[in-house]
Amino acid sequence: MKARFTRGCAAALAAGIALWAGPAAAQEPALDGAATAWILTATALVLFMTLPGLALFYAGLVRVKNVLSVMMHCVAIACLMSVLWLFGGYSLAFSGDGAFLGDLAKFALLSVGREDLSGALPESVFFMFQMTFAIITPALIVGAYVERIKFGAVLLFSGLWLYLVYAPVAHWVWGGGFLADMGVKDFAGGLVVHATAGVSALVLARMLGPRDGYPFDLSPPHNPGMTMMGAAMLWVGWYGFNGGSALAADGAAGSALAATHLSAAAAGLTWAAIEKMRFKRASMVGLVTGVIAGLATVTPASGFVGPVGGVILGAAGAVVCFFAVDLIRNRIRIDDSLDVFAVHGVGGILGTLMLALLAAPELGGAGLGEGMTMGRQAGVQALGVAVTVVWSAIASVLIVLAVKFTVGLRHRDEAIEEGLDMHDHGERAFNP
């Protein structure tokens, strides 16, 4: 009798424990099929931004004899970053709990199984989505050194840059590093992508030297129509870039898409209006440059602001980036050939700083974190910008010096005169 009573008490206790543990067990990470489908789509969209979007955008802006070399740079960087992301890049950015850098626990994904999850996504999907960001970021820098850099220098610089700049900053902001702990917000890459690429582009352009005839005796873009097509692809791909950064198929993704699109639209109109006032006409290249400036500016804030915030960011980004182009190109006279710093760097930094104001619920934003005031968030954002800019500049100087003293950096004058298409690759983009 006593034994039956004891067994009954034990069974009741076990049932009670099961009931108590049930809700907790239900909270275990589980695969979200809708989110997975969306991030698979977003991954394709972000790769589409580089190939062919960015390649066409940049290729239309250079001279005919260098069109193929710009495309080659974009494709080669996509190939190289993909391999390096597997062999260390992803692990350094997204594994471990170090304040400054991840570890190599996920090197080559050898420790990651097919069923392993990163949040509600298969880790392989998260790995691929983040890979496309690691591809486009060094590809953005291509615009700073077109028409005069050695092909080997492109590959060596980009490879070292992934490990020394991109992976550490991605870990600081998105991988649980010290900037994330401080509360820095960067929804889709204002710091991780645009600030790093923009600052490094400016450093590399300065150390590489200008094109012959810069800034007054240069040929105009050979094909603005090609540039427009590339910009259109970038705009579409940015839906995956910003919307996918929600890592879910939910309202945050939808809000990010709305803010992103409206920022691009407002920026294009604003840039065209500035050109009309200053030059009496608006250009195609100017219009699409404004669109890209708006997209870069909204990127860090896209998941935190509402549609009105997107319009404000786009208009502000167009104005600030327009005058940044003039400052860098005509006053400081650094030949950042396709305005990588002035558009992407300045836009990404501006959006990162304005986020603290525009995330206010009164403007349709998502609000700030618990216990975070607007002033405090602004200070945290400014510190994140300062750290990212300083590290990107220092590391880029060291990388450029390493490249210069190994494979060399700048082509000889004869090669530049011939054009990099034939000299480096033995092909022309257009044959008679």
C-alpha positions in Angstrom: 0.0 0.0 0.0 2.8 2.3 1.0 4.7 1.5 -2.2 1.6 2.2 -4.4 1.2 5.5 -2.5 4.8 6.4 -3.1 4.6 5.4 -6.8 1.4 7.5 -7.1 3.1 10.5 -5.5 6.1 10.1 -7.8 3.8 9.9 -10.9 1.9 13.0 -9.8 5.2 14.9 -9.2 6.5 13.8 -12.6 3.3 14.9 -14.3 3.4 18.3 -12.5 7.0 18.8 -13.6 6.1 17.9 -17.2 3.2 20.4 -17.1 5.5 23.1 -15.6 8.3 22.4 -18.1 5.9 22.2 -21.1 5.8 25.9 -21.9 9.6 26.3 -21.5 10.1 23.3 -23.8 7.8 24.9 -26.4 10.1 28.0 -26.4 13.1 26.0 -27.7 14.3 27.3 -31.0 12.4 25.8 -33.9 12.7 26.2 -37.6 10.5 29.0 -39.1 9.6 27.9 -42.6 8.3 31.3 -43.6 11.4 33.1 -42.4 13.6 30.6 -44.1 11.8 31.0 -47.4 12.1 34.8 -47.2 15.8 34.8 -46.3 16.6 32.4 -49.1 14.9 34.9 -51.4 16.7 37.8 -49.7 20.0 36.1 -50.2 19.5 35.9 -53.9 18.5 39.6 -54.0 21.6 40.7 -52.2 23.9 38.7 -54.5 21.9 40.2 -57.4 23.1 43.6 -56.1 26.7 42.8 -56.8 26.2 40.6 -59.9 25.1 42.2 -62.1 23.8 45.3 -60.3 27.0 46.9 -59.0 29.1 45.7 -61.9 26.8 47.4 -64.4 26.4 50.6 -62.3 30.2 51.0 -62.1 31.0 49.8 -65.6 28.7 52.5 -67.1 30.7 55.2 -65.4 34.2 54.4 -66.7 35.8 54.7 -70.1 35.2 52.1 -72.7 38.7 50.6 -72.4 38.1 49.8 -68.8 34.5 48.5 -68.7 35.4 44.8 -68.6 38.1 45.3 -65.9 35.4 46.8 -63.6 33.1 43.8 -64.2 36.0 41.5 -63.7 36.8 43.0 -60.3 33.2 42.5 -59.1 33.0 38.9 -60.3 36.5 38.0 -58.9 35.7 39.6 -55.6 32.5 37.7 -55.4 34.3 34.4 -56.0 37.2 35.2 -53.5 35.0 36.5 -50.7 32.7 33.4 -50.9 35.7 31.1 -50.3 37.2 33.2 -47.6 33.9 33.6 -45.9 33.8 29.8 -45.5 37.4 29.5 -44.4 37.4 31.8 -41.4 35.4 34.9 -42.3 32.0 33.7 -41.1 33.4 32.1 -37.9 35.4 35.2 -36.9 32.3 37.4 -37.4 29.6 35.2 -35.9 31.0 32.6 -33.5 32.4 32.9 -30.0 31.7 35.6 -27.4 34.8 37.7 -27.6 34.4 41.4 -27.3 36.6 42.2 -30.3 36.7 39.1 -32.6 35.0 35.7 -32.9 36.8 32.4 -32.8 37.3 29.6 -35.4 34.7 27.2 -33.9 32.7 27.3 -37.2 35.7 27.3 -39.6 34.6 25.8 -42.9 31.2 25.0 -41.2 32.8 21.7 -40.1 31.0 21.8 -36.8 27.7 22.9 -38.3 25.2 20.2 -39.1 22.4 20.4 -41.6 19.8 20.6 -38.9 21.6 23.2 -36.8 19.8 26.5 -36.4 20.8 30.1 -36.0 17.7 31.5 -34.3 14.8 30.3 -36.3 16.8 29.8 -39.5 19.0 26.9 -40.7 22.5 28.1 -40.0 23.5 27.3 -43.6 20.9 29.9 -44.7 22.1 32.5 -42.2 25.7 31.7 -43.4 24.7 32.3 -47.0 22.8 35.5 -46.3 25.7 37.0 -44.4 28.1 35.8 -47.2 26.3 38.1 -49.7 27.0 41.1 -47.5 30.6 40.0 -47.2 30.7 40.0 -51.1 29.2 43.4 -51.8 31.1 45.3 -49.1 34.6 45.0 -50.6 33.0 45.2 -54.1 31.8 48.7 -53.3 35.4 49.7 -52.9 36.0 48.9 -56.6 34.6 52.3 -57.4 37.5 54.1 -55.7 40.3 52.5 -57.8 39.0 51.9 -61.3 41.1 52.4 -64.4 44.5 52.3 -62.7 45.0 49.4 -60.2 46.7 46.0 -60.7 44.3 43.0 -60.8 46.5 41.2 -58.3 46.3 44.1 -55.9 42.5 44.0 -56.1 42.5 40.4 -55.0 45.1 40.7 -52.2 43.6 43.9 -50.8 40.1 42.5 -50.8 41.1 39.2 -49.1 43.1 40.9 -46.4 40.4 43.5 -45.9 37.7 40.8 -45.3 39.7 39.4 -42.4 41.1 42.6 -40.9 38.2 45.0 -41.4 34.9 43.5 -42.3 34.9 40.4 -40.1 36.0 42.3 -36.9 33.4 45.1 -37.4 30.7 42.6 -38.2 31.5 40.9 -34.9 31.5 44.1 -33.0 28.0 45.1 -34.2 26.2 41.9 -35.2 28.1 39.1 -33.7 27.8 40.0 -30.0 30.9 42.2 -29.7 31.5 45.3 -27.6 29.6 47.7 -29.8 26.5 45.5 -29.6 26.9 45.3 -25.8 27.0 49.1 -25.7 23.7 49.3 -27.6 24.9 50.4 -31.0 22.1 49.9 -33.6 22.8 49.1 -37.2 20.0 47.3 -38.8 21.5 46.3 -42.2 25.0 47.8 -42.5 25.4 51.5 -42.1 28.5 50.8 -40.1 29.4 47.3 -41.1 29.0 47.8 -44.8 28.9 51.4 -45.9 31.1 53.1 -43.3 33.9 50.5 -43.6 33.8 50.4 -47.4 33.6 54.2 -47.7 36.5 55.0 -45.4 38.7 52.3 -46.8 37.9 53.5 -50.4 39.0 57.0 -49.5 42.2 55.7 -47.9 43.0 53.5 -50.9 42.2 56.2 -53.5 44.5 58.6 -51.7 47.4 56.1 -51.5 46.9 54.9 -55.1 46.9 58.4 -56.6 44.6 60.0 -59.1 43.8 59.1 -62.7 45.7 61.1 -65.3 43.9 64.5 -65.9 42.0 64.4 -62.7 39.8 66.3 -61.9 39.4 68.5 -64.9 40.4 66.5 -68.0 38.5 63.2 -67.7 36.2 61.5 -70.2 32.5 61.5 -69.2 30.8 58.2 -68.3 30.7 56.0 -71.4 27.2 54.6 -70.9 24.8 56.3 -68.4 22.1 53.9 -69.6 24.2 51.0 -68.3 24.6 52.9 -65.0 20.9 53.4 -64.7 20.2 49.6 -65.3 22.8 48.8 -62.6 21.2 51.3 -60.2 17.7 49.8 -60.8 19.1 46.3 -59.9 20.6 47.7 -56.8 17.3 49.3 -55.8 15.5 46.0 -56.2 18.2 44.0 -54.5 18.1 46.4 -51.6 14.7 45.0 -50.6 16.6 41.8 -49.7 19.5 43.8 -48.2 17.4 45.7 -45.7 14.2 43.7 -45.6 16.1 40.5 -45.1 18.0 41.9 -42.2 14.9 41.4 -40.1 15.7 37.7 -40.4 12.0 37.1 -40.3 8.9 37.3 -42.5 7.1 39.8 -40.3 6.1 43.4 -39.8 9.7 44.5 -39.2 10.7 43.3 -42.6 7.7 45.0 -44.2 8.5 48.3 -42.4 12.1 48.1 -43.5 11.0 47.7 -47.1 8.7 50.7 -46.9 11.4 52.9 -45.4 14.0 51.7 -47.9 11.9 52.4 -50.9 10.7 55.8 -49.8 14.2 56.9 -48.9 15.5 56.0 -52.3 12.6 57.8 -54.0 13.0 61.0 -51.9 16.7 61.0 -52.4 16.5 60.7 -56.2 14.1 63.6 -56.4 16.2 65.7 -54.1 19.4 65.1 -56.0 17.7 65.9 -59.3 16.3 69.1 -57.8 19.7 70.2 -56.5 21.2 69.6 -60.0 18.4 71.5 -61.6 19.0 74.5 -59.3 22.8 74.5 -59.8 23.3 73.3 -63.4 19.9 74.2 -64.9 19.3 70.5 -65.8 19.0 67.2 -64.0 21.1 64.2 -65.3 20.4 60.5 -65.4 23.7 59.8 -63.6 22.8 62.3 -60.9 19.3 61.0 -60.4 20.5 57.4 -59.8 23.4 58.5 -57.7 20.8 60.2 -55.5 18.8 57.0 -55.3 21.9 55.0 -54.2 22.7 57.8 -51.6 19.2 57.4 -50.2 19.5 53.6 -50.0 22.9 53.8 -48.2 21.5 56.4 -45.8 18.5 54.5 -44.8 20.3 51.1 -44.4 21.3 51.4 -40.7 17.9 52.8 -39.7 15.6 50.9 -42.0 14.2 48.5 -39.4 13.9 51.1 -36.7 12.2 54.0 -38.5 8.8 54.4 -40.2 7.9 55.6 -43.7 8.2 59.3 -42.7 11.6 58.6 -41.3 12.6 57.0 -44.6 11.6 60.1 -46.6 13.6 62.3 -44.2 16.6 60.1 -44.4 16.5 60.0 -48.2 16.2 63.8 -48.6 18.9 64.5 -46.0 21.2 61.8 -47.5 20.9 63.3 -51.0 21.8 66.8 -49.8 24.7 65.8 -47.6 26.1 63.3 -50.1 25.8 65.7 -53.0 28.0 68.3 -51.2 30.3 65.5 -50.0 30.9 64.6 -53.6 31.9 68.2 -54.4 34.1 68.4 -51.3 36.0 65.2 -52.0 36.2 65.6 -55.8 36.8 69.3 -56.3 38.2 70.7 -53.0 40.2 68.0 -51.3 40.8 66.4 -54.7 41.1 62.8 -53.8 40.2 60.7 -56.8 37.7 58.4 -55.2 36.6 57.8 -58.8 33.0 56.8 -58.4 32.3 58.5 -55.1 32.3 55.5 -52.8 33.1 57.5 -49.7 30.9 60.5 -50.5 27.8 58.3 -51.3 28.2 55.1 -49.3 30.5 56.2 -46.5 28.9 59.5 -45.8 25.4 58.1 -46.3 25.9 55.2 -44.0 27.4 57.4 -41.3 24.6 60.0 -41.6 21.9 57.3 -41.3 23.6 55.8 -38.3 23.6 59.1 -36.5 20.1 60.2 -37.5 18.6 56.8 -36.3 18.5 58.0 -32.7 16.1 60.8 -33.6 14.0 59.1 -36.3 13.3 55.9 -34.4 10.9 57.9 -32.2 7.3 56.4 -32.2 5.9 59.8 -32.9 7.5 59.6 -36.4 6.4 56.0 -36.9 9.6 54.5 -35.6 10.0 51.4 -33.4 11.4 53.3 -30.5 14.7 52.8 -28.6 15.8 50.1 -26.3 14.6 49.9 -22.7 16.2 52.6 -20.6 17.7 54.3 -23.7 17.1 58.0 -24.2 17.4 59.8 -27.5 20.5 61.6 -26.3 22.2 58.5 -24.9 21.4 56.6 -28.1 22.9 59.4 -30.2 26.1 59.3 -28.1 26.3 55.5 -28.5 25.8 55.8 -32.3 28.5 58.5 -32.5 30.9 56.3 -30.6 30.2 53.4 -32.9 30.9 55.6 -35.9 34.1 56.9 -34.5 35.4 53.4 -33.7 34.5 52.0 -37.1 36.0 54.9 -39.0 39.3 54.9 -37.1 39.7 51.1 -37.3 38.8 51.0 -41.0 41.3 53.8 -41.8 44.2 52.3 -39.8 43.7 48.8 -41.0 43.3 49.9 -44.6 46.6 51.9 -44.5 48.4 48.8 -43.3 46.8 46.6 -45.9 47.6 49.0 -48.8 51.2 49.1 -47.6 51.4 45.3 -47.6 49.9 45.1 -51.1 52.2 47.8 -52.4 55.4 46.0 -51.2 54.3 42.6 -52.4 52.3 42.4 -55.6 52.4 46.2 -56.3 49.5 48.6 -56.4 49.3 50.9 -59.4 49.8 50.0 -63.0 52.5 51.6 -65.2 51.4 54.5 -67.3 51.6 52.5 -70.5 49.1 49.9 -69.1 46.7 52.6 -68.0 46.9 54.3 -71.4 46.2 51.0 -73.1 43.3 50.3 -70.8 43.0 47.5 -68.3 40.6 45.5 -70.4 43.2 44.5 -72.9 46.3 44.8 -70.7 45.0 42.7 -67.8 42.5 40.4 -69.4 43.1 40.4 -73.2 39.5 41.2 -73.9 37.3 44.1 -74.8 33.8 44.8 -73.5 32.7 45.8 -77.0 34.2 44.4 -80.2 33.7 46.0 -83.6 
